[in-house]
C-alpha cells in the first residue's frame, strides 16, 4: 500500500542511492551538498571515508537515502579490503547507483576498471561528473561521450559539489527516481550515523586536516566512553590509535600543542553538530597491530574481512 504524505497530496517516495567512485572523487562533499548540511567528513586526502554513512536528503515528497561509500580502490591490507567490501555492500539492493567521477582527473585505469564492473550490475545507474568548475569544457564533453558509450547510464550530470553548481538538478532527478513508499526516517533526521560514530569521524577529520601528509593512514579513533550528563552536556573520551611511537609524537606535537588543537577544533564542531556543550578528552595510544583488532572494526562500522 502506498502511503500518502501526512499533509495529503502526492504519495511519498523513498529510495536508496549508492554513491560510488574512486578515492577523492568528492563523494562525501556531494552527499553533504545534497543533504544540505554536513553528514560525512571531507578531506583533500584520498580514502578518507572508511564506513558506510547514510545521508538523508528530502526533495518534495521524496526522501533520498544516500549511502556515502568508501572509495573503491585496489585493496592490499585488511582495512583496505574491509573498506572496499563496505563500498560494494553499500551498492547492494540500491534503487540507483550514482558513479561519481573527478572530472578534472579524468578516466584513469581505476575508473575504467570500476566502469567495467558496474556494467554487469543490474541496478540503474547515473554518472555524476564532479569538479566541473575546474575542468575544461572540452574535457567534460569528451568524458561524457566516452562514459555514455561505455556504461550507457540513464543520465549524466555535471556538477560542482564544492560550489553547488548543478546540485539542484541532480537532486530533482534523484527525487523523481525514488520508488513510491513511506519515508524510513523522520523529516528532521539527516543521517543514520549515531552520535558516537559521528564524534569519532569528526575527530578523525581533524587529524587529516591538521596533520596533512605527516600522518599516514595508520591511525584510527576509538571511542572509549560516550556519556550524556545530567546538565545536558556530553563527555566523550577517545583514543587516537597509531602504529608507531614516531607517529604518536607527531599527533602530540610540541608539548602536546597539536593534540590540544585537534581536540579544540573537534570539540567546537561537535558542539555545533550535537547542539550542546561537549567535553572531549583525547589520548594517543601506540597500537602496532590495531588493524587486526576485530572489536575496533565493529567500533568504526566495518565488517571483518578475511
C-alpha positions in Angstrom: 0.0 0.0 0.0 1.3 3.4 -0.9 1.4 5.8 2.0 0.2 9.4 1.3 2.1 12.3 2.7 1.0 13.2 6.2 -0.3 16.5 4.9 -2.1 15.0 2.0 -1.3 15.4 -1.7 1.2 13.3 -3.7 2.3 10.0 -2.3 5.6 9.7 -0.5 8.7 8.3 -2.2 11.7 6.8 -0.6 14.7 5.0 -2.0 18.4 4.2 -1.7 21.1 5.8 -3.8 24.6 4.2 -3.6 27.2 6.9 -4.2 30.3 5.1 -5.5 33.6 6.1 -7.1 37.3 6.1 -6.8 39.0 7.8 -3.8 39.0 11.6 -3.8 36.2 11.9 -6.4 34.2 14.1 -4.0 31.6 11.7 -2.9 31.3 12.9 0.7 31.2 16.6 -0.5 28.4 15.6 -2.9 26.4 13.8 -0.2 26.7 16.8 2.1 25.6 19.2 -0.7 22.5 17.0 -1.5 21.6 16.7 2.2 22.1 20.5 2.8 24.4 20.1 5.7 27.4 18.1 6.8 26.9 14.4 7.4 30.2 13.0 6.1 33.8 14.1 6.8 35.7 15.7 4.0 39.4 15.9 3.4 41.7 16.5 0.4 43.4 13.2 1.3 42.2 10.2 -0.7 40.4 7.3 1.1 39.0 9.5 3.9 35.7 7.7 4.1 36.0 4.4 5.8 32.5 3.4 6.6 29.1 3.4 5.0 27.3 6.5 6.2 23.8 7.4 5.0 22.9 11.0 4.3 19.2 11.7 4.2 18.0 14.3 1.7 14.5 15.5 1.2 13.1 16.9 -2.0 9.3 17.5 -2.2 7.6 14.2 -1.3 10.8 12.2 -1.7 13.2 11.0 0.9 16.5 10.1 -0.7 18.8 7.8 1.3 22.3 8.5 0.1 24.9 5.9 1.0 28.3 7.6 1.1 30.7 4.7 0.5 34.4 4.4 0.9 36.3 4.9 -2.4 36.8 1.7 -4.4 40.5 1.0 -5.0 43.0 -1.8 -5.1 42.8 -3.4 -1.7 46.1 -4.6 -0.1 45.6 -4.5 3.7 42.8 -6.0 5.8 41.5 -2.5 6.4 41.5 -1.7 2.7 39.6 -4.9 2.0 37.0 -4.0 4.6 36.6 -0.6 3.1 36.1 -1.9 -0.4 33.7 -4.5 0.9 31.7 -1.7 2.6 31.6 0.2 -0.7 30.1 -2.7 -2.7 27.9 -3.5 0.3 26.5 0.0 0.1 25.6 -0.6 -3.5 23.7 -3.8 -2.8 19.9 -3.5 -3.4 20.2 0.2 -4.3 17.4 1.7 -6.3 20.0 3.7 -8.2 23.8 3.8 -8.4 25.5 7.2 -8.8 29.0 6.9 -10.1 30.9 10.0 -9.1 34.0 10.9 -11.2 36.6 13.6 -10.6 36.2 15.3 -14.0 39.5 17.1 -13.7 41.4 13.8 -13.1 39.5 12.2 -15.9 39.4 8.5 -16.9 42.3 6.7 -15.2 42.8 3.0 -15.0 41.0 2.7 -11.7 37.9 4.4 -13.2 38.0 2.3 -16.3 38.0 -0.8 -14.1 35.1 0.5 -12.0 33.1 1.2 -15.1 33.7 -2.3 -16.4 32.5 -3.7 -13.0 29.4 -1.5 -13.0 28.4 -2.7 -16.5 27.4 -6.1 -15.1 25.3 -4.7 -12.2 21.6 -4.8 -12.7 20.8 -1.6 -10.8 20.0 1.6 -12.8 23.0 4.0 -13.0 23.7 7.6 -13.4 27.1 9.3 -13.8 28.0 12.5 -11.9 31.0 14.4 -13.3 32.2 16.4 -10.3 34.5 19.4 -10.0 33.3 20.8 -13.4 34.2 24.3 -12.2 37.9 23.5 -12.5 37.7 21.3 -15.6 38.0 22.5 -19.3 34.7 22.2 -21.2 36.3 20.2 -24.0 37.5 17.5 -21.4 34.0 17.4 -19.9 32.3 16.7 -23.3 34.9 14.0 -24.1 34.4 12.3 -20.7 30.6 12.4 -21.1 30.7 10.9 -24.6 33.1 8.2 -23.5 31.1 7.3 -20.4 27.8 7.2 -22.3 29.2 4.7 -24.7 31.0 2.6 -22.1 28.3 2.5 -19.4 25.1 3.6 -21.0 23.8 5.4 -17.9 20.3 6.8 -17.8 21.7 10.3 -17.3 25.0 12.2 -16.9 25.1 15.2 -14.6 27.8 17.8 -14.5 28.2 19.4 -11.0 30.5 21.1 -8.6 29.8 19.7 -5.2 32.0 22.3 -3.7 30.2 25.4 -5.2 26.8 23.8 -5.5 26.5 24.2 -9.3 24.2 21.5 -10.8 23.2 20.1 -7.4 19.6 21.2 -7.6 19.0 19.5 -11.0 20.7 16.3 -9.7 18.6 16.3 -6.6 15.4 16.8 -8.6 16.3 13.8 -10.7 17.0 11.6 -7.7 13.7 12.6 -6.1 11.8 11.6 -9.2 13.6 8.2 -9.4 12.8 7.1 -5.9 10.1 4.4 -5.7 6.8 5.2 -4.1 6.7 4.1 -0.5 6.7 5.5 3.1 9.7 7.5 4.4 12.1 5.5 6.5 13.3 8.3 8.8 11.7 11.3 10.5 11.7 14.5 8.4 14.3 16.3 10.6 16.9 13.4 10.6 19.8 13.9 8.2 21.9 10.8 8.9 21.7 7.3 10.2 25.1 7.7 12.0 25.0 7.5 15.8 26.3 10.4 17.8 29.1 8.2 19.0 30.1 7.3 15.4 29.8 11.0 14.4 32.1 12.0 17.2 34.8 9.6 16.1 34.5 10.8 12.5 34.8 14.5 13.4 38.0 13.8 15.4 39.4 11.8 12.5 38.7 14.6 10.1 40.7 17.0 12.3 43.6 14.5 12.2 43.6 14.7 8.4 43.1 18.5 8.2 45.9 19.3 10.7 48.5 16.7 10.0 48.2 16.6 6.2 50.9 14.4 4.8 52.6 13.9 8.2 50.4 11.1 9.4 49.7 8.1 7.1 46.6 6.0 7.3 47.9 4.0 10.2 45.5 5.7 12.6 42.0 5.2 13.9 39.7 6.7 16.5 38.3 4.5 19.3 35.6 6.0 21.5 36.1 4.6 25.0 33.2 6.4 26.6 30.3 8.5 25.5 28.4 9.9 28.5 25.3 12.1 28.4 25.5 14.2 31.6 22.6 15.4 33.8 23.4 19.0 33.0 22.7 18.4 29.3 26.3 18.3 28.2 28.1 15.2 26.8 31.5 13.9 27.8 33.4 11.9 25.1 36.6 10.0 25.8 38.5 8.9 22.7 41.8 7.2 21.9 43.7 8.1 18.8 45.4 4.8 17.8 48.7 5.0 15.8 51.1 2.3 14.7 54.4 3.7 15.9 55.9 5.9 18.6 57.1 8.4 16.0 53.5 8.8 14.9 52.4 9.5 18.5 55.0 12.3 18.7 53.6 13.8 15.5 50.0 13.7 16.8 51.0 15.2 20.2 53.2 17.9 18.8 55.5 20.1 20.8 54.4 19.9 24.4 51.1 18.5 23.3 50.1 21.6 21.3 49.0 19.7 18.2 46.7 17.3 20.2 45.2 20.2 22.0 44.4 22.0 18.7 42.9 18.8 17.3 40.7 18.5 20.4 39.7 22.1 20.4 38.6 22.1 16.7 36.8 18.8 17.0 35.1 19.9 20.3 33.9 23.1 18.6 32.4 21.3 15.6 30.8 18.5 17.7 29.1 21.1 20.0 27.6 22.7 16.9 26.5 19.4 15.3 25.1 18.0 18.5 23.5 21.3 19.7 25.0 21.1 23.1 28.3 21.6 25.0 30.8 18.8 24.5 33.7 17.8 26.8 36.2 16.0 24.6 39.1 14.1 26.1 41.7 12.8 23.7 44.6 10.4 24.3 47.1 9.0 21.9 47.9 5.3 22.1 50.5 3.3 20.2 48.9 0.0 19.0 51.1 -1.5 16.2 48.5 -4.1 15.0 45.3 -2.2 15.5 44.1 -3.3 12.1 43.9 -6.8 13.4 41.5 -5.9 16.2 38.0 -7.2 15.4 36.4 -5.1 18.1 37.8 -1.9 16.6 36.2 -2.8 13.2 32.9 -3.0 14.9 33.5 0.3 16.6 34.2 2.1 13.3 31.4 0.4 11.5 33.2 -2.0 9.2 32.8 -5.8 8.7 35.8 -8.1 9.4 37.1 -9.3 6.1 39.5 -12.3 5.9 
